[in-house]
Amino acid sequence: MTKPLNGLKLDKINLEKVFNFLPYPLLVSEIVDGVRKNIFVNKAFEEEIGFSLSDIPTIEQWFETAYTEITYRTRITSEWLQKERYAKQMGADAIVMQAKINTKYFGEQWYEVKASVHGEIQFVAFVNIDQEIRKEEEMLKLIENKDRILSILSHDLRSPIGNLSNVIQLTLDGNLTNEEQNALLGKLNEQIFQMQDFLDTILRWSRSSFEETKVTCKQTDITPIINSVLTLYHDTVVNKQIRVNIQLYNQSIVTDEGIFTIIVRNLISNAIKFTPFAGEIIIRDHPTNDYFILEIQNSGTGITRQKIDAIMAGNYSSEKGTQGENGLGLGLKLCIQLLARLKGKLSIEGAAAYSTFRIVIPVNNHKTIT
């Protein structure tokens, strides 16, 4: 399984025993005919990282195995070579860096990689720091979410609140006719509804980001949920003269009713926002033995591939709707997060005259969609 540690003036058998006793993975390599070949991996390496010496006979093959993504491998290789050159220039015999390594059994894991060079022999130890790195990433995510929420609250809610204050002042001063007052109150009423929708989305998105949402699945009727959501947006649908075409064949599914309602509400709200005047929204399902599929399609200019990729990557910034409706850019991100709780997924299709948002939820709650 392993080769003797050539070049070391030590008892090789006992040395290998010592290395196998180490609690962390160890890789030993040696330059042979100008090629750095791996000559030993200890038991911890095989058990934790998962590869034997035959899997990675050279350092080059180790890098290909450990860093499967080409761009990342190129960056890590370049960084490692720079550290090797710098260590040689400074007369140092140690190299330290952090890297995300593809393990055979546990997927990608963060390691602190420490190398020690002795002549032609190089010892590389791997200390797992995955938990610490993930905690740091989660903390940065929390800070980013907090900053984004504060930005939304200060920006998107300032305008309608300011307008409400102005209308109240104009009304108190008697500077508005009844017609002007009624027209402004109608616009303000719609803005206040949007504010409530904004706040609801912010709170639910924050909770989904900061807390582990508990999932409780039960038999859930679909039609009442969709009707109740459409009732919330009745005035906007009427004002934009949108035709809503409901084509539901499956009356119920087993899912978390609260989470499912939030997802549907955000997708319908998004469809209404981007449907033009006198446009159409189609809500239809495609139940199968394994999955429940719900599509919400709206007419309009469609959605570009670039926007779809940005949404799925979580980098989407909201745009104004067809009548200047504001948005947070959080609704679709919230849908993706909550669908993950249901082991489902969101897919998006765009065409010249319509956009389709499709949610797929496994009928068997233990099955995950890939």
Secondary structure, 3 states (H helix, E strand, C coil): CCCCCCCCCCCHHHHHHHHHHCCCCEEEEEEECCEEEEEEECHHHHHHHCCCCCCCCEHHHHHHHHCCCHHHHHHHHHHHHHHHHHHHHHCCCEEEEEEEEEECCCEEEEEEEEEEEECCEEEEEEEECHHHHHHHHHHHHHHHHHHHHHHHHHHCCHHHHHHHHHHHHHHHHCCCCHHHHHHHHHHHHHHHHHHHHHHHHHHHHHHHHHCCCCCCCEEEEHHHHHHHHHHHCHHHHHHCCCEEEEECCCCEEEECHHHHHHHHHHHHHHHHHHCCCCCEEEEEECCCCCEEEEEEEEECCCCCHHHHHHHHCCCCCCCCCCCCCCCCCCHHHHHHHHHHHCCCEEEEEECCCEEEEEEEEECCCCCCCC
